[in-house]
Amino acid sequence: MAGGGFTAGRALAAAAGLALALSLAGLAAPQWLLFLLTMAFSHGLAVLGVVLLTRGGGATFGQGMFFAIGAYAAALLPQAAGIQDMALRIVAGTLAAGLVAAVFAPLLARYRGIFFAMLTLALSMVLFGLISKSNALGGSDGISLARGTLAGFAIPAGRSEYMLFLLTVVTSAAAGWAVVVYWHSAAGLVAQAVRANALRVEYLGASARASLGISFVLSALLGGLGGTLTALALGHVEPNMTNWTTSGEFVFVAVLAGYRSVVAVFVASVLLEVVRSFSNLYFPNTWQLALGAFLLLVILFRPDGLGSLWLARGRGAAAAPAPAAGGAAPAKPTEAAG
């Protein structure tokens, strides 16, 4: 997705603008909406990892493993090291997920398609079993955790929801910007080529295995980042964070969003949280059916996901020729640019 007009500075300005707009809007939002958006953005980070890996030629049914690693690291760090600061716990949880992924990346990068996906699922379910049986990790009941301080300062009473929302928005904007820059970098373009034809990438002198391994580690970092923020928002972690149902939800949102737009990932995640919250209230027994039908419609009519809605319009506008001199009608383009 190497756009001709892309610059890292322009992407950074767009990310900062979105983060500022959301932060200002959050000042007037009720507590329940702040919590809903915090959960949506934190889950969106894990989904962004799934999208990044899909774009790099991999497929995962085990993103919940890194989501849970980040969450448990954030919960255990105060007990293990006495660190209460939320920013440090977020960094620790993210790095813990990335380190675990780096251990398994050389093995998983040897496989493709359904084999790669099933191996990630197997690893996730092994972790689920270990956590569920571990008394030190709370077993099936999980662990409760306090949010603690932020940059060394205690969070004022009554503002904790907004401060965590602000932290999540800023983190999501920074992560989204980093992913976009990566997609437009040489390594990101090689990853996209691996998805299209890994054998041809090898013929050109690049390593498809190394590229897939990098995509896997980056995906895990995003999953761990989302897990730490979710743990801080909920104040509780449990083994179900690494269950196949959690990973399946991330894949669901990734399919809904498509792999072409970072913004679409967070829009799809917010949409899922809104549907889940209100549907549980008004028709708790059938909301999954409605959501599944909506996903089928998206797959049928927008197979590239929600992101293709505005990306297609943007490419069409860029490809439209200027009116010819003298009022002559321009020739109709055969294909949109990009």
C-alpha positions as CSV (number, residue, x, y, z in Angstrom):
1,M,0.0,0.0,0.0
2,A,2.8,2.4,-1.0
3,G,0.9,5.5,-1.7
4,G,2.7,8.1,-3.8
5,G,1.9,11.0,-1.5
6,F,2.7,9.3,1.8
7,T,5.0,10.9,4.3
8,A,5.7,9.9,7.9
9,G,5.2,13.5,9.0
10,R,1.8,13.7,7.4
11,A,0.7,10.4,9.0
12,L,2.0,11.6,12.3
13,A,0.0,14.9,12.0
14,A,-3.2,12.9,11.2
15,A,-2.7,10.6,14.1
16,A,-2.0,13.5,16.5
17,G,-5.1,15.3,15.2
18,L,-7.3,12.3,15.8
19,A,-5.9,11.7,19.3
20,L,-6.5,15.4,20.2
21,A,-10.0,15.3,18.9
22,L,-10.9,12.2,20.8
23,S,-9.2,13.5,24.0
24,L,-11.2,16.7,23.9
25,A,-14.4,14.8,23.1
26,G,-13.7,12.5,26.1
27,L,-13.9,15.5,28.5
28,A,-17.7,15.7,27.8
29,A,-18.3,12.0,27.6
30,P,-20.0,10.0,30.4
31,Q,-18.1,7.4,32.3
32,W,-19.8,4.4,30.6
33,L,-18.8,5.7,27.2
34,L,-15.2,6.3,28.2
35,F,-15.0,2.7,29.5
36,L,-16.6,1.4,26.3
37,L,-14.2,3.3,24.0
38,T,-11.2,2.3,26.2
39,M,-12.1,-1.3,25.8
40,A,-12.7,-0.9,22.1
41,F,-9.4,0.8,21.4
42,S,-7.4,-1.6,23.6
43,H,-9.0,-4.6,21.8
44,G,-8.4,-2.7,18.5
45,L,-4.7,-2.8,19.2
46,A,-4.8,-6.6,19.4
47,V,-6.9,-6.7,16.2
48,L,-4.3,-4.5,14.5
49,G,-1.8,-7.1,15.3
50,V,-3.9,-9.7,13.5
51,V,-4.3,-7.4,10.5
52,L,-0.5,-6.7,10.4
53,L,0.2,-10.5,10.5
54,T,-2.4,-11.2,7.8
55,R,-0.9,-8.5,5.6
56,G,2.5,-10.1,6.1
57,G,1.4,-13.5,4.9
58,G,0.5,-15.1,8.2
59,A,-2.8,-16.2,9.8
60,T,-3.4,-16.5,13.5
61,F,-6.0,-18.0,15.8
62,G,-3.9,-17.5,18.8
63,Q,-3.6,-13.7,19.3
64,G,-5.3,-14.2,22.7
65,M,-2.0,-15.7,23.9
66,F,-0.1,-12.5,23.6
67,F,-3.2,-10.5,24.8
68,A,-3.1,-12.6,28.0
69,I,0.6,-12.4,28.4
70,G,0.5,-8.6,28.4
71,A,-2.5,-8.5,30.8
72,Y,-0.9,-10.9,33.3
73,A,2.5,-9.1,33.1
74,A,0.7,-5.8,34.0
75,A,-1.1,-7.6,36.9
76,L,2.0,-9.3,38.3
77,L,4.5,-6.5,38.0
78,P,3.4,-4.7,41.2
79,Q,3.7,-8.0,43.1
80,A,7.0,-9.1,41.6
81,A,8.8,-5.7,41.4
82,G,6.7,-3.3,43.3
83,I,6.1,-1.2,40.1
84,Q,2.7,0.6,40.2
85,D,3.2,3.0,37.4
86,M,0.8,2.2,34.5
87,A,3.1,3.4,31.8
88,L,5.9,1.1,33.0
89,R,3.4,-1.8,33.3
90,I,2.3,-1.2,29.7
91,V,5.8,-1.3,28.4
92,A,6.6,-4.4,30.4
93,G,3.5,-6.3,29.2
94,T,4.2,-5.3,25.6
95,L,7.8,-6.4,25.8
96,A,6.9,-9.7,27.5
97,A,4.5,-10.6,24.7
98,G,7.2,-9.7,22.1
99,L,9.8,-11.8,23.8
100,V,7.6,-14.9,23.9
101,A,6.8,-14.4,20.2
102,A,10.5,-14.1,19.4
103,V,11.1,-17.5,20.9
104,F,8.5,-19.2,18.8
105,A,8.9,-17.1,15.6
106,P,11.7,-19.2,14.0
107,L,9.5,-22.3,14.4
108,L,6.2,-20.8,13.1
109,A,7.9,-19.0,10.2
110,R,8.6,-22.4,8.6
111,Y,4.9,-22.9,8.0
112,R,2.2,-21.2,6.0
113,G,-1.6,-21.0,5.9
114,I,-3.7,-23.2,8.0
115,F,-0.7,-24.9,9.6
116,F,0.7,-21.6,10.8
117,A,-2.8,-20.7,12.2
118,M,-3.3,-24.0,14.0
119,L,0.1,-23.8,15.6
120,T,-0.7,-20.4,17.0
121,L,-4.0,-21.8,18.3
122,A,-2.3,-24.7,19.9
123,L,0.2,-22.5,21.7
124,S,-2.6,-20.3,22.9
125,M,-4.6,-23.2,24.3
126,V,-1.5,-24.6,26.0
127,L,-1.1,-21.3,27.8
128,F,-4.8,-21.3,28.7
129,G,-4.4,-24.7,30.4
130,L,-1.3,-23.7,32.3
131,I,-2.9,-20.5,33.6
132,S,-6.1,-22.2,34.5
133,K,-4.2,-24.8,36.7
134,S,-1.7,-22.4,38.2
135,N,-2.6,-21.3,41.8
136,A,0.2,-18.6,41.6
137,L,-1.7,-17.0,38.7
138,G,-5.1,-17.2,40.4
139,G,-6.3,-20.3,38.5
140,S,-9.6,-20.0,36.8
141,D,-10.6,-17.1,39.0
142,G,-7.8,-14.9,37.7
143,I,-6.1,-11.9,39.5
144,S,-7.4,-8.5,40.4
145,L,-5.2,-5.5,40.0
146,A,-5.2,-1.8,40.8
147,R,-4.5,0.9,38.2
148,G,-1.8,2.6,40.3
149,T,0.0,5.8,39.3
150,L,0.7,7.5,36.0
151,A,4.2,9.0,35.4
152,G,4.7,8.9,39.2
153,F,1.6,10.9,40.0
154,A,-1.5,9.6,41.7
155,I,-4.6,9.7,39.6
156,P,-7.3,12.1,41.1
157,A,-10.4,10.4,42.3
158,G,-13.2,10.5,39.7
159,R,-10.8,11.1,36.8
160,S,-9.3,7.6,36.5
161,E,-11.7,6.6,33.7
162,Y,-10.7,9.6,31.7
163,M,-7.0,9.3,32.4
164,L,-7.0,5.7,31.3
165,F,-9.1,6.6,28.2
166,L,-6.5,9.4,27.4
167,L,-3.6,7.0,27.8
168,T,-5.3,4.4,25.6
169,V,-6.1,7.0,22.9
170,V,-2.6,8.3,22.8
171,T,-1.1,4.8,22.8
172,S,-3.5,3.7,20.0
173,A,-2.6,6.7,17.9
174,A,1.1,6.1,18.3
175,A,0.8,2.4,17.5
176,G,-1.4,3.1,14.5
177,W,1.1,5.6,13.2
178,A,4.0,3.2,13.7
179,V,2.1,0.5,11.8
180,V,1.3,2.8,8.9
181,V,5.0,3.8,8.7
182,Y,6.0,0.2,8.8
183,W,3.6,-0.7,6.0
184,H,5.2,1.9,3.8
185,S,8.8,0.9,4.7
186,A,10.9,-1.5,2.7
187,A,10.3,-4.2,5.3
188,G,6.6,-3.7,5.2
189,L,6.5,-3.9,1.4
190,V,8.5,-7.1,1.5
191,A,6.0,-8.5,4.0
192,Q,3.2,-7.6,1.6
193,A,5.1,-9.4,-1.2
194,V,5.4,-12.5,1.0
195,R,1.7,-12.5,1.3
196,A,1.3,-12.4,-2.5
197,N,4.1,-14.8,-3.5
198,A,6.6,-16.0,-0.9
199,L,8.6,-18.1,-3.5
200,R,9.1,-15.1,-5.7
201,V,10.4,-13.1,-2.7
202,E,13.0,-15.8,-2.1
203,Y,14.1,-15.6,-5.8
204,L,14.6,-11.9,-5.4
205,G,17.0,-12.5,-2.6
206,A,14.9,-11.6,0.5
207,S,14.0,-14.1,3.2
208,A,10.3,-14.9,3.4
209,R,10.8,-16.7,6.7
210,A,12.5,-13.7,8.3
211,S,9.8,-11.4,7.1
212,L,7.0,-13.6,8.4
213,G,8.9,-13.9,11.8
214,I,9.1,-10.1,12.0
215,S,5.4,-9.8,11.3
216,F,4.6,-12.4,14.0
217,V,6.7,-10.5,16.6
218,L,5.2,-7.2,15.7
219,S,1.7,-8.7,15.9
220,A,2.5,-10.1,19.4
221,L,3.8,-6.7,20.6
222,L,0.4,-5.1,19.6
223,G,-1.5,-8.0,21.2
224,G,0.5,-7.5,24.5
225,L,-0.1,-3.8,24.3
226,G,-3.8,-4.3,24.0
227,G,-3.8,-6.8,26.8
228,T,-2.1,-4.5,29.3
229,L,-4.6,-1.7,28.6
230,T,-7.6,-4.0,28.8
231,A,-6.3,-5.4,32.2
232,L,-5.9,-1.9,33.6
233,A,-9.4,-0.9,32.3
234,L,-11.1,-4.0,33.8
235,G,-9.0,-4.3,37.0
236,H,-9.0,-8.0,36.5
237,V,-7.3,-10.7,34.4
238,E,-8.4,-14.3,33.8
239,P,-7.5,-17.3,31.7
240,N,-10.3,-16.7,29.2
241,M,-8.1,-13.9,27.8
242,T,-6.1,-16.6,26.0
243,N,-9.0,-18.8,25.1
244,W,-9.8,-19.5,21.5
245,T,-13.0,-17.5,21.8
246,T,-11.0,-14.3,22.5
247,S,-8.7,-15.0,19.5
248,G,-11.8,-15.7,17.4
249,E,-13.2,-12.3,18.3
250,F,-10.0,-10.6,17.2
251,V,-10.2,-12.5,13.9
252,F,-13.8,-11.5,13.5
253,V,-13.1,-7.8,13.9
254,A,-10.0,-8.1,11.6
255,V,-12.2,-9.6,8.8
256,L,-14.8,-6.9,9.5
257,A,-12.2,-4.1,9.2
258,G,-10.1,-5.5,6.3
259,Y,-6.3,-5.2,6.1
260,R,-6.0,-2.0,4.2
261,S,-6.7,0.7,6.8
262,V,-5.6,1.2,10.4
263,V,-8.5,3.5,11.1
264,A,-11.0,0.8,9.9
265,V,-9.6,-1.5,12.6
266,F,-10.6,0.8,15.4
267,V,-13.9,1.7,13.8
268,A,-14.8,-2.0,13.6
269,S,-13.7,-2.6,17.2
270,V,-15.9,0.3,18.4
271,L,-18.7,-1.1,16.3
272,L,-18.4,-4.5,17.9
273,E,-18.3,-3.0,21.5
274,V,-21.4,-0.9,20.8
275,V,-23.4,-3.8,19.3
276,R,-22.3,-6.1,22.1
277,S,-23.2,-3.6,24.9
278,F,-26.6,-2.5,23.6
279,S,-27.6,-5.9,22.2
280,N,-26.9,-7.6,25.6
281,L,-29.3,-5.1,27.1
282,Y,-32.2,-5.3,24.5
283,F,-31.9,-8.8,22.9
284,P,-29.3,-10.8,24.8
285,N,-30.2,-14.1,23.2
286,T,-29.9,-13.2,19.5
287,W,-27.3,-10.4,19.2
288,Q,-24.6,-12.9,18.0
289,L,-27.0,-13.9,15.2
290,A,-27.4,-10.3,14.1
291,L,-23.7,-9.6,14.2
292,G,-22.9,-12.8,12.3
293,A,-25.4,-11.7,9.6
294,F,-23.8,-8.3,9.4
295,L,-20.4,-10.0,8.9
296,L,-21.7,-12.1,6.1
297,L,-23.1,-9.1,4.3
298,V,-19.7,-7.4,4.7
299,I,-17.9,-10.5,3.3
300,L,-20.3,-10.7,0.3
301,F,-20.4,-7.0,-0.6
302,R,-17.2,-5.6,0.9
303,P,-14.7,-8.5,0.9
304,D,-11.9,-6.1,1.6
305,G,-13.6,-4.9,4.8
306,L,-15.0,-1.6,6.0
307,G,-11.7,0.2,5.2
308,S,-12.4,-0.3,1.5
309,L,-15.4,2.1,1.8
310,W,-13.4,5.3,2.0
311,L,-10.2,3.9,0.4
312,A,-12.0,3.1,-2.8
313,R,-13.6,6.6,-2.9
314,G,-10.1,8.2,-2.2
315,R,-8.5,6.2,-5.1
316,G,-11.4,7.1,-7.4
317,A,-11.1,10.8,-6.7
318,A,-7.4,10.7,-7.2
319,A,-7.8,8.9,-10.5
320,A,-10.5,11.2,-11.9
321,P,-9.0,13.3,-14.8
322,A,-9.4,17.0,-15.0
323,P,-12.0,18.3,-17.5
324,A,-10.6,18.7,-21.0
325,A,-10.2,22.2,-22.5
326,G,-13.1,23.5,-24.6
327,G,-15.6,21.5,-22.6
328,A,-14.8,18.1,-24.2
329,A,-15.8,15.2,-22.0
330,P,-12.8,13.4,-20.5
331,A,-12.2,9.8,-21.3
332,K,-13.4,7.4,-18.7
333,P,-10.5,5.8,-16.7
334,T,-10.4,2.0,-16.9
335,E,-9.1,1.5,-13.4
336,A,-8.6,3.6,-10.3
337,A,-5.1,4.4,-9.4
338,G,-3.5,2.7,-6.4
